[in-house]
Amino acid sequence: MNMAVTQGLDLMPPPFSAGLGAWSQTTGRPGTPTYDTAAFAAFVPSDPDFDGCLEVQKISATTRLRWMVELPVTPGCYLRVRARVKGMAGVLPDVAVGAWVGNQAAAELTALPNSGPATSLTSYGEIVEISAIIGTGARAGVDLVWSTDARRAHFGLDLTGPTGGVIRIDDIIIEDVTNAYASDLLGVVDVVDYGAKGDGTTDDHAAFLAAISAAGARRLLIPEGVFRITSDLTIPGPVTFRGTLDMPDSALLILHNDFTLPAYESALGNDEAGFRKGLQALFHTNQHIAFDLKGGRVNLTAPIDLRALVGFDNANVHLVLENGQLRAADIGDWDTVSLTRTATYTPANPYLLSGVSNVAGVPVGARVSGVGVGREVYVRARNTAAGTLTLSQPLHGGAGTQNFTFERYQYLLDCSGFSKLSNFECRHIEFLCRGRASAVMLSEGGSIARFTDCDFDRPKDRGITSIGRGCQGLTVDRCQFASSQMTLRAQDRTVIAFNTNNNDAKIRNNRAVLWAHFGVMGGTGHIITGNHFFAGDDEAQGVRQAGIVLTDVNLKTTITGNYIDNCYIEMSNEYAPEPNFSGGFSFGGLTVTGNIFIASGVPPWFNWIVLRPFGSGQFVQGLHVSGNVFRTVGNRIDRVDAVDTTFGALDYARFRNVIFDNNAYNGVDYPTESPCVVLHDQNTDATTWVVDTGDKLPFGGWARTVSSVVMEGAAQDASNATRYEMPFVEITQGPNNDRVNLRWPAATRGRAVVTVRVDRPL
């Protein structure tokens, strides 16, 4: 069987009986002397062992015999040259297959071997077969291994050793023996045939390029061995890895035909190295937008620093990592880096810590804590020369110099090195953190990071962390968040599923189990819909934490159709560098509609909607809570809404556009309403009817507007005469300003339906 490259090519030299003019005394090149004029050689037509043969006397140090016909040398093709010889007289020589080898330009390649193994003739009349296999791959049994520079050759025999002896040579045979090496690999191009060594040391890059060029649509074979590749390599067609590649971190490997984890795992020899190379390639290839793990598991022994892996810091193209699991391995350093530094903060420069001691040791992405620091404030950037740190959010207090604590969590996928990363998506990825690592840290800048149908399983500290503005347009869809602190009491949990610092997050149809907070959300314009997040425990009268924390005041946010279970919604201004209200917007721009709120085993003072103002003068403007179901299981609670006055209080005189209506309350003693409809029965004659709203106004607010007074039945005086006058209204009455007075011109009794609002139109 011949390979395709030799099919149709006549490899067989003519018999000596056809004439000795086809045989050169030297190299076989045109113009060299032939054997038909050689005085030391003659054709023997009759020999008892050979049917015609060449008789040669060795008269020089090396007597050469070369066929004058030039044969092509092709990578992947192996030729065998053989002949039978016997000694006739004199001191017998050594015999070997010999060749002249040249390059494409017909220049002799003197550095390549030109003679095969020599055989010594030891007795007269004994027939000995001389043989050698020639090719460009260092395979078992190949005697003359040539580089891929070899392109042409003349074959024959060399007589070496003692001079004067006479031997006879039977007709020389040249045959294609490629099938001995590749009969099971038809249609495959082996890199070894193009000079690859696979010894783990030699740079095989050039050999790979030659094999890839020759392969075309055929499959490339990387056989057993370790192939050192020191620079970028793209394999466009199908490839089979039986050996592995050894590549530096900076070198790209792009497998266009099989852009999946199994292919890269085969290429690099293990799942982690293969994942790193494949993910790196995703950012450099223009032929693929998704790296498919094919359901595979990657055991990570260290965080993936995506910026360092990719090699540039700005990416804005839709790229997808999909269908597999990233697992924090048992080995590797996943420990949180924790340190304390002295620094100075001034509200006039709200995002900066200055005069930071040993600033070089503070890692970007570290979470900051200290006096006046809100939740989920991170180091966004570091300027070592200036001794400053840029923060993700301002502080609400702590002006001056103090000690700050910095905690740098370790993430399976860390994108913090990017100045901008946009349109990166994880789809059907399980982040198996195992309580050892956090899951994903977003880039410092960028937009439209997406997580779809992902599982965040037991992150040690955080699920998705934003350290800057890279969360713009963050989308988290149909994901599962399982806490690593499920066995702790609710108030003892510290893990957080996600946070944002920028606008327009879409948090939809997720399930979050037993976190400290489901989300701590800076920015505005968020859509939070269809989620189930729960955070209870088995403790009687158990304390609960916020499920969603909203940290901007004018939110432009909707919370719709969620199942909010044993946690609450908190509105805070903890990122305000000047938290005292001095103008502009205050709390509002929030719609809470169609949600299910449930709590079990909670104390009476538990609430589902909590305002937590920092500073003075804040108020509510534009809050609509409608169509929700509030229900307790077991214990009853006082009310659904409250103000946490630990750091500040509200200005109730400035409430505007605050609506609580059409909600269902179960197990709640004081259902919140505004407009609040009060049915007031005045059974004694009086000129002043005191109408009590019964602690129903939102957030303990004031009765600031009476939008209607309707008499149900006749108003009557002491003589039972019907009174047709209407009363006037006095608002903000009583010790808590939550009552209104109806003032009549004369003592009157009857029933009035009074609609009272906690706000007042301007």
Residue pairs with C-beta under 8 A, 6 or more apart in sequence:
1 176
1 178
1 179
1 183
2 9
2 176
2 178
2 179
3 74
3 76
3 77
3 176
3 178
3 179
3 182
5 72
5 74
5 76
5 77
6 74
6 77
6 176
6 178
9 71
9 72
11 71
11 79
11 174
11 175
11 176
12 173
12 174
12 175
13 22
13 67
13 69
13 171
13 172
13 173
13 174
14 22
15 52
15 171
16 23
16 43
16 52
16 53
16 54
16 169
16 171
17 43
17 45
17 52
19 36
20 34
20 35
20 36
20 38
20 41
20 43
20 54
21 34
21 35
21 36
21 68
22 34
22 67
22 68
22 69
23 34
23 35
23 54
23 65
23 66
23 67
23 68
23 156
24 32
24 33
24 34
24 35
24 64
24 65
24 66
24 67
24 68
24 154
24 156
25 32
25 33
25 34
25 35
25 38
25 64
25 65
26 32
26 33
26 64
26 66
27 64
27 66
27 100
27 108
27 154
28 66
28 67
28 68
28 69
28 70
28 100
28 154
28 155
28 156
29 100
29 154
30 68
32 66
32 68
34 68
35 41
35 54
35 65
40 56
40 57
40 58
40 59
40 63
41 54
41 55
41 56
41 57
42 54
42 55
43 52
43 53
43 54
43 55
44 50
44 52
44 53
44 54
44 55
44 168
45 52
46 52
47 53
47 168
49 84
49 86
49 127
49 170
50 84
50 168
50 170
50 171
52 171
53 168
53 169
53 170
53 171
54 65
54 168
54 169
55 88
55 166
55 167
55 168
55 169
56 63
56 65
56 159
56 166
56 167
56 168
56 169
57 90
57 164
57 165
57 166
58 93
58 159
58 162
58 163
58 164
58 165
58 166
58 167
59 163
59 164
60 163
61 160
61 163
62 158
62 159
62 160
63 93
63 158
63 159
64 98
64 156
64 157
64 158
64 159
65 98
65 156
65 157
65 158
65 159
65 169
65 172
66 98
66 99
66 100
66 154
66 155
66 156
67 154
67 155
67 156
67 172
67 174
68 154
69 154
70 152
70 153
70 154
71 79
71 152
71 153
71 154
71 155
71 174
72 151
72 152
73 101
73 134
73 136
73 146
73 150
73 151
73 152
73 153
75 136
75 137
75 148
75 193
75 194
75 195
75 210
75 211
75 214
76 136
76 137
76 178
76 182
76 189
76 190
76 193
76 194
76 214
77 135
77 176
77 178
77 193
78 133
78 134
78 135
78 137
78 139
78 142
78 176
78 177
78 178
78 180
78 181
79 133
79 134
79 135
79 155
79 174
79 175
79 176
79 177
80 131
80 132
80 133
80 134
80 173
80 174
80 175
80 177
81 97
81 99
81 116
81 131
81 132
81 134
81 155
81 156
81 172
81 173
81 174
82 97
82 129
82 130
82 131
82 132
82 172
82 173
82 175
83 97
83 129
83 130
83 157
83 169
83 170
83 171
83 172
83 173
84 127
84 128
84 129
84 130
84 169
84 170
85 95
85 121
85 127
85 128
85 129
85 130
85 157
85 167
85 168
85 169
85 170
86 121
86 124
86 125
86 126
86 127
86 128
86 167
86 168
87 121
87 122
87 123
87 124
87 125
87 126
87 165
87 166
87 167
88 124
88 125
88 165
88 166
88 167
88 168
89 124
89 165
89 166
90 164
90 165
90 166
91 162
91 163
91 164
91 165
92 120
92 121
92 122
92 124
92 162
92 165
92 167
93 121
93 159
93 160
93 161
93 162
93 163
93 165
93 167
94 118
94 119
94 120
94 121
94 159
94 160
94 161
95 118
95 119
95 121
95 128
95 130
95 157
95 158
95 159
95 160
95 167
96 115
96 116
96 117
96 118
96 119
96 130
96 132
96 157
96 158
96 160
97 115
97 116
97 130
97 131
97 132
97 134
97 143
97 144
97 155
97 156
97 157
97 158
98 114
98 115
98 116
98 155
98 156
98 157
98 158
99 114
99 115
99 134
99 144
99 153
99 154
99 155
99 156
100 108
100 114
100 153
100 154
101 108
101 109
101 112
101 114
101 146
101 150
101 152
101 153
102 108
102 109
102 150
102 151
102 152
102 153
103 109
103 149
103 150
103 151
103 152
104 149
104 151
104 152
106 152
109 146
109 147
109 149
109 150
112 144
112 146
112 147
112 149
112 150
113 144
113 145
113 146
114 144
115 144
115 158
115 160
116 131
116 132
116 134
116 143
116 144
117 132
117 143
118 158
118 160
118 161
119 128
119 130
120 161
121 128
121 165
121 167
130 157
132 143
132 144
133 141
133 142
133 143
133 144
133 177
134 142
134 143
134 144
134 146
134 153
134 155
135 142
135 144
135 145
135 146
135 178
135 193
136 145
136 146
136 147
136 148
136 150
136 193
136 194
136 195
137 145
137 181
137 190
137 192
137 193
137 194
137 195
138 145
138 192
138 197
139 181
139 192
141 180
147 195
148 194
148 195
148 207
148 210
155 172
155 174
156 172
157 169
157 172
159 167
182 188
182 190
185 221
187 218
187 219
188 218
188 219
188 220
188 221
188 240
189 211
189 214
189 215
189 218
189 219
189 220
189 221
190 211
190 221
190 223
191 198
191 204
191 207
191 208
191 211
191 220
191 221
191 222
191 223
191 227
192 198
192 223
192 225
193 211
194 207
194 208
194 210
194 211
194 214
195 204
195 206
195 207
195 210
196 204
196 207
196 208
196 211
196 222
196 225
196 227
197 204
197 207
197 225
197 227
198 204
198 223
198 224
198 225
198 226
198 227
198 243
199 225
199 226
199 228
200 225
200 226
200 227
200 228
200 246
201 228
202 228
203 228
203 229
203 230
204 227
204 228
204 229
205 229
205 230
205 231
205 233
208 227
208 229
208 233
208 235
209 233
211 220
212 220
212 234
212 235
212 236
212 237
215 237
216 237
217 237
218 237
218 238
219 237
219 238
219 239
219 240
220 235
220 237
220 238
220 239
220 240
221 239
221 240
221 242
222 239
222 240
222 241
222 242
222 243
222 244
222 245
222 267
223 242
223 243
224 242
224 243
225 243
226 243
226 244
226 245
226 246
227 243
227 244
227 245
227 246
228 245
228 246
228 247
229 245
229 246
229 247
229 251
229 253
230 247
230 248
230 251
231 251
232 251
232 252
232 253
232 254
233 245
233 247
233 251
233 252
233 253
233 254
234 252
234 253
234 254
234 256
235 253
235 254
235 255
235 256
235 257
236 256
236 257
237 256
237 257
238 257
238 258
239 255
239 257
239 258
239 263
239 267
241 263
241 266
241 267
244 266
244 267
244 268
244 269
245 253
245 267
245 268
245 269
247 253
247 268
247 277
249 276
249 309
250 311
252 277
252 280
252 281
252 284
253 264
253 267
253 268
253 277
253 280
253 281
254 281
254 284
254 285
255 263
255 264
255 267
255 278
255 281
256 285
256 287
256 288
259 278
259 281
259 282
259 285
259 287
259 288
259 290
259 291
259 292
260 278
260 291
260 292
260 293
260 294
261 271
261 274
261 275
261 278
261 291
261 292
261 293
261 294
261 296
261 298
261 324
262 294
262 296
263 274
263 278
264 274
264 275
264 277
264 278
264 281
265 271
265 273
265 274
265 275
265 296
266 274
267 274
267 277
268 274
268 277
271 296
271 297
271 298
271 299
272 298
272 299
272 300
272 301
274 298
275 293
275 298
275 300
275 304
275 326
276 304
276 309
278 291
279 291
279 304
279 306
279 309
279 321
280 309
280 310
280 311
281 288
281 291
282 288
282 290
282 291
282 319
282 321
283 310
283 312
283 315
283 319
284 310
289 317
289 318
289 319
289 320
290 319
290 320
290 321
290 322
290 427
291 319
291 320
291 321
291 322
292 322
292 323
292 324
293 321
293 322
293 323
293 324
293 325
293 429
294 323
294 324
295 323
295 324
296 324
296 325
297 324
297 325
297 327
297 432
298 324
298 325
298 326
298 327
299 327
299 329
300 326
300 327
300 328
300 329
300 332
300 412
300 437
301 329
301 331
301 332
302 332
302 333
303 334
303 410
303 411
303 412
303 413
303 414
303 437
304 326
304 412
304 413
304 414
305 414
305 417
306 413
306 414
306 415
306 417
306 418
306 421
307 313
307 415
307 416
307 417
307 418
307 443
308 417
313 417
313 418
313 419
313 420
314 418
314 419
314 420
314 421
315 418
315 420
315 421
315 422
315 424
315 446
316 420
316 421
316 422
316 423
316 446
317 422
317 423
318 423
318 425
319 423
319 424
319 425
320 425
320 426
320 427
321 424
321 425
321 426
321 427
321 429
322 425
322 426
322 427
322 428
322 429
323 427
323 428
323 429
324 428
324 429
324 430
325 429
325 430
325 431
325 432
326 412
326 413
326 429
326 430
326 431
326 432
327 432
327 434
328 334
328 412
328 432
328 433
328 434
328 436
328 437
333 410
334 410
334 436
334 437
334 460
335 410
336 407
336 408
336 409
336 410
336 460
336 461
337 363
337 366
337 406
337 407
337 408
338 405
338 406
338 407
338 408
339 361
339 362
339 405
339 406
340 403
340 404
340 405
340 406
341 356
341 357
341 358
341 359
341 361
341 362
341 403
341 404
341 406
342 355
342 356
342 357
342 401
342 402
342 403
342 404
343 353
343 354
343 355
343 356
343 357
343 389
343 401
343 402
343 404
344 353
344 354
344 355
344 400
344 401
345 352
345 353
345 354
345 372
345 395
345 398
345 399
345 400
345 402
346 352
346 354
346 399
347 394
347 395
347 399
347 577
347 578
350 394
350 395
350 577
351 380
351 390
351 391
351 392
351 393
351 394
352 388
352 389
352 390
352 391
353 368
353 388
353 389
353 391
353 404
354 386
354 387
354 388
355 387
355 388
355 401
356 362
356 387
356 388
356 389
359 382
359 383
359 384
359 387
359 388
359 389
360 382
360 384
362 379
362 382
362 389
362 406
363 379
363 382
363 406
363 408
364 379
364 380
364 381
364 382
364 416
364 417
364 444
364 467
365 378
365 379
365 408
365 409
365 414
365 416
365 441
365 465
365 467
366 378
366 379
366 406
366 407
366 408
367 376
367 377
367 378
367 406
367 407
367 408
367 409
368 377
368 378
368 379
368 391
368 404
368 405
368 406
369 377
369 404
369 405
369 407
370 398
370 402
370 403
370 404
370 405
371 397
371 398
371 402
372 395
372 396
372 397
372 398
372 399
373 395
373 396
373 398
373 404
374 393
374 395
374 396
374 551
374 572
374 574
374 575
375 496
375 499
375 517
375 520
375 549
375 551
375 574
376 392
376 393
376 465
376 496
376 499
376 520
376 522
377 391
377 392
377 393
377 395
377 575
378 391
378 392
378 465
378 466
378 467
378 468
379 389
379 390
379 391
379 392
379 406
379 467
380 389
380 390
380 391
380 392
380 444
380 467
380 468
381 389
381 390
381 444
381 468
382 388
382 389
382 390
383 389
383 390
392 466
392 467
392 468
392 501
392 522
393 501
393 522
393 551
393 575
394 575
394 576
394 577
395 577
396 573
396 574
396 575
396 576
396 577
396 579
396 614
396 615
396 647
397 579
397 614
409 438
409 441
409 460
409 461
409 462
409 465
410 437
410 438
410 460
411 437
411 438
411 439
411 440
411 441
411 462
411 465
412 431
412 433
412 437
412 438
412 439
412 440
413 426
413 431
413 439
413 440
413 441
414 440
414 441
415 421
415 424
415 440
415 441
415 442
415 443
415 470
416 441
416 442
416 443
416 444
416 467
417 443
418 443
418 444
418 445
418 446
418 470
419 443
419 444
419 445
420 443
420 444
420 445
420 446
420 470
421 442
421 443
421 445
421 446
421 449
421 470
422 446
422 447
422 448
422 449
423 447
423 448
423 450
424 446
424 449
424 450
425 449
425 450
425 451
425 452
426 440
426 450
426 451
426 452
426 454
427 450
427 451
427 452
427 453
427 454
428 452
428 453
428 454
429 451
429 454
429 455
430 454
430 455
430 457
431 439
431 440
431 454
431 455
431 456
431 457
431 459
431 463
432 455
432 457
432 458
433 439
433 456
433 457
433 458
433 459
433 460
433 484
434 457
434 458
435 458
435 459
435 460
435 484
436 460
437 459
437 460
438 459
438 460
438 461
438 462
438 463
438 465
439 456
439 459
439 462
439 463
439 464
440 451
440 463
440 464
440 465
441 462
441 465
441 467
442 449
442 464
442 465
442 466
442 467
442 468
442 470
442 471
442 474
443 449
443 468
443 470
444 467
444 468
444 469
444 470
445 468
445 469
445 470
446 469
446 470
446 472
447 470
447 472
447 473
447 502
448 472
448 473
448 474
448 475
449 470
449 471
449 473
449 474
449 475
450 474
450 475
450 476
450 477
451 464
451 475
451 476
451 477
451 479
452 475
452 477
452 478
452 479
453 477
453 478
453 479
454 479
454 480
455 479
455 480
455 482
456 463
456 464
456 479
456 480
456 481
456 482
456 497
457 480
457 482
458 482
458 483
458 484
459 483
459 484
459 495
460 484
460 495
461 494
461 495
461 496
462 495
462 496
462 497
462 498
462 499
463 481
463 495
463 496
463 497
463 498
464 474
464 476
464 497
464 498
464 499
465 498
465 499
466 474
466 498
466 499
466 500
466 501
466 502
467 501
468 501
469 501
469 502
470 502
471 499
471 500
471 501
471 502
471 505
471 523
472 502
472 503
472 504
472 523
473 502
473 503
473 504
473 505
473 506
474 498
474 500
474 502
474 504
474 505
474 506
474 507
475 505
475 506
475 508
476 498
476 505
476 506
476 507
476 508
476 510
477 506
477 508
477 509
477 510
478 508
478 509
478 510
479 510
479 511
480 510
480 511
480 512
480 513
481 497
481 498
481 510
481 511
481 512
481 513
481 515
481 518
481 533
482 513
482 514
483 493
483 495
483 497
483 512
483 513
483 514
483 515
484 495
485 492
485 493
485 494
485 495
485 514
485 515
485 516
486 513
486 514
488 537
489 537
489 539
489 542
489 543
490 514
490 535
490 536
490 537
490 539
490 542
490 543
490 544
490 545
490 566
490 567
491 542
491 543
491 544
491 545
493 514
493 515
493 516
493 535
493 545
494 516
495 515
495 516
496 515
496 516
496 517
496 518
496 519
496 520
497 512
497 515
497 517
497 518
497 519
497 533
498 507
498 518
498 519
498 520
499 519
499 520
499 521
499 522
500 519
500 520
500 521
500 522
500 523
500 526
501 522
501 523
502 522
502 523
503 523
503 524
503 525
503 526
504 523
504 525
504 526
505 521
505 523
505 525
505 526
505 527
505 528
506 526
506 527
507 519
507 526
507 527
507 528
507 529
507 531
508 527
508 528
508 529
508 530
508 531
509 529
509 530
509 531
510 530
510 531
510 532
510 533
511 531
511 532
511 533
512 518
512 531
512 532
512 533
512 534
512 547
513 534
514 534
514 535
514 536
514 537
515 533
515 535
516 535
516 545
517 545
517 546
517 547
517 548
517 549
517 567
518 531
518 533
518 535
518 547
518 548
518 567
519 528
519 547
519 548
519 549
520 549
520 551
521 548
521 549
521 550
521 551
521 557
522 551
522 552
522 575
523 552
524 552
524 554
524 555
524 556
524 557
524 589
525 556
525 557
526 550
526 555
526 556
526 557
526 558
527 557
527 558
527 560
528 548
528 557
528 558
528 559
528 560
528 562
529 558
529 559
529 560
529 561
529 562
530 560
530 561
530 562
531 562
531 563
532 562
532 563
532 565
533 547
533 548
533 562
533 563
533 564
533 565
533 567
534 547
534 563
534 565
534 566
534 567
535 544
535 545
535 547
535 565
535 566
535 567
536 542
536 544
536 565
536 566
536 567
536 599
536 600
536 601
538 601
539 601
540 601
541 601
541 602
541 603
541 635
542 601
542 602
542 603
543 603
544 566
544 567
544 568
544 599
544 602
544 606
545 567
546 567
546 568
546 569
546 570
546 610
547 564
547 567
547 568
547 569
548 559
548 564
548 569
548 570
549 570
549 572
550 557
550 569
550 570
550 571
550 572
550 590
551 572
551 573
551 574
551 575
552 573
552 575
553 571
553 573
553 576
553 585
553 586
553 587
553 588
553 589
553 618
554 584
554 585
554 586
554 587
554 588
554 589
554 621
554 622
555 571
555 588
555 589
555 590
556 589
557 589
557 590
557 591
558 590
558 591
558 592
558 593
559 569
559 590
559 591
559 592
559 593
559 595
560 591
560 592
560 593
560 594
560 595
561 593
561 594
561 595
562 595
562 596
563 595
563 596
563 598
564 595
564 596
564 597
564 598
564 608
565 598
565 599
566 598
566 599
566 600
566 602
568 606
568 607
568 608
568 609
568 610
569 592
569 608
569 609
569 610
570 610
570 611
570 612
570 644
571 587
571 590
571 609
571 610
571 611
571 612
572 611
572 612
572 613
572 614
573 579
573 587
573 613
573 614
573 615
573 618
574 612
574 614
576 614
576 615
578 615
579 613
579 614
579 615
579 618
579 647
579 648
580 615
580 616
580 617
581 615
581 616
581 617
581 618
581 619
581 651
582 617
585 621
586 617
586 618
586 619
586 620
586 621
586 654
587 611
587 613
587 618
587 619
587 620
587 621
587 623
588 620
588 621
588 622
588 623
588 657
589 622
590 622
590 623
590 624
591 624
591 626
592 609
592 623
592 624
592 625
592 626
592 628
593 624
593 625
593 626
593 627
593 628
594 627
594 628
595 628
595 629
596 628
596 629
596 631
597 608
597 628
597 629
597 630
597 631
597 640
598 631
598 632
598 633
599 606
599 608
599 631
599 632
599 633
599 637
600 632
600 633
600 634
600 635
601 633
601 634
601 635
602 632
602 635
602 637
603 635
603 637
604 635
604 636
604 637
604 638
604 669
605 637
605 638
605 642
606 637
607 637
607 639
607 640
607 641
607 642
608 630
608 640
608 641
609 625
609 640
609 641
609 642
610 641
610 642
610 643
610 644
611 620
611 641
611 642
611 643
611 644
611 650
611 699
612 643
612 644
612 646
612 647
613 643
613 644
613 645
613 647
613 648
613 649
613 650
614 647
614 648
615 647
615 648
616 648
616 649
616 651
617 651
618 648
618 650
618 651
619 650
619 651
619 652
619 653
619 654
619 655
619 656
620 650
620 655
620 656
620 658
620 698
620 699
620 701
620 759
621 654
621 655
621 656
621 657
621 658
622 656
622 657
622 658
623 657
623 658
623 659
623 698
624 657
624 659
625 641
625 659
625 660
625 661
625 663
625 672
625 698
626 659
626 660
626 661
626 662
626 663
627 662
627 663
628 663
628 664
629 663
629 664
629 666
630 640
630 663
630 664
630 665
630 666
630 668
631 664
631 666
631 667
632 666
632 667
632 668
633 667
635 667
636 667
636 668
636 669
637 667
637 668
637 669
638 668
638 669
638 670
639 668
639 669
639 670
639 671
639 672
639 695
640 663
640 665
640 668
640 671
640 672
641 660
641 672
641 698
641 699
642 699
642 700
643 649
643 650
643 699
643 700
650 699
650 701
652 699
652 700
652 701
652 702
652 704
652 737
652 758
653 702
653 704
655 701
655 702
655 704
655 758
655 759
655 760
656 759
656 760
656 761
656 762
657 759
658 674
658 698
658 701
658 757
658 758
658 759
659 674
659 675
660 672
660 673
660 674
660 698
661 673
661 674
661 675
663 671
663 672
665 671
665 672
670 694
670 695
670 696
671 696
672 696
672 697
672 698
673 696
673 697
674 696
674 697
674 698
674 701
674 756
674 757
674 758
674 759
675 707
675 755
675 756
675 757
676 693
676 696
676 697
676 755
676 756
676 757
676 758
677 753
677 754
677 755
678 691
678 692
678 693
678 694
678 753
678 754
678 755
678 756
679 712
679 751
679 752
679 753
680 689
680 691
680 742
680 751
680 752
680 753
680 754
681 751
682 689
682 748
682 749
682 750
682 751
682 752
683 749
684 749
685 717
685 718
685 747
685 748
685 749
686 744
686 747
686 748
686 749
687 743
687 744
687 745
687 746
687 747
687 748
688 741
688 742
688 743
688 744
689 727
689 741
689 742
689 743
689 744
689 748
689 752
690 733
690 734
690 739
690 741
691 739
691 740
691 741
691 742
691 752
691 754
691 756
692 734
692 738
692 739
693 703
693 738
693 739
693 740
693 756
695 738
697 703
697 738
697 756
697 758
698 758
699 758
700 736
700 738
701 738
701 758
701 759
702 731
702 732
702 736
702 737
702 738
702 758
703 731
703 732
703 733
703 737
703 738
703 739
703 740
703 756
703 757
703 758
704 731
704 732
704 757
704 758
704 759
704 760
705 731
705 756
705 757
705 759
705 760
705 761
706 729
706 731
706 740
706 754
706 755
706 756
706 757
707 755
707 756
707 757
708 753
708 754
708 755
709 726
709 727
709 729
709 742
709 752
709 753
709 754
709 755
710 752
710 753
711 750
711 751
711 752
711 753
712 750
712 751
712 752
712 753
713 750
713 751
714 722
714 723
714 750
715 722
715 723
715 724
715 744
715 748
715 749
715 750
716 722
716 723
716 748
716 749
716 750
717 723
717 746
717 747
717 748
717 749
718 747
723 744
723 746
723 748
725 744
725 745
725 746
727 742
727 743
727 744
727 748
728 742
728 743
729 740
729 741
729 742
729 743
730 740
730 741
730 743
731 740
732 740
733 739
733 740
733 741
740 754
740 756
742 752
742 754
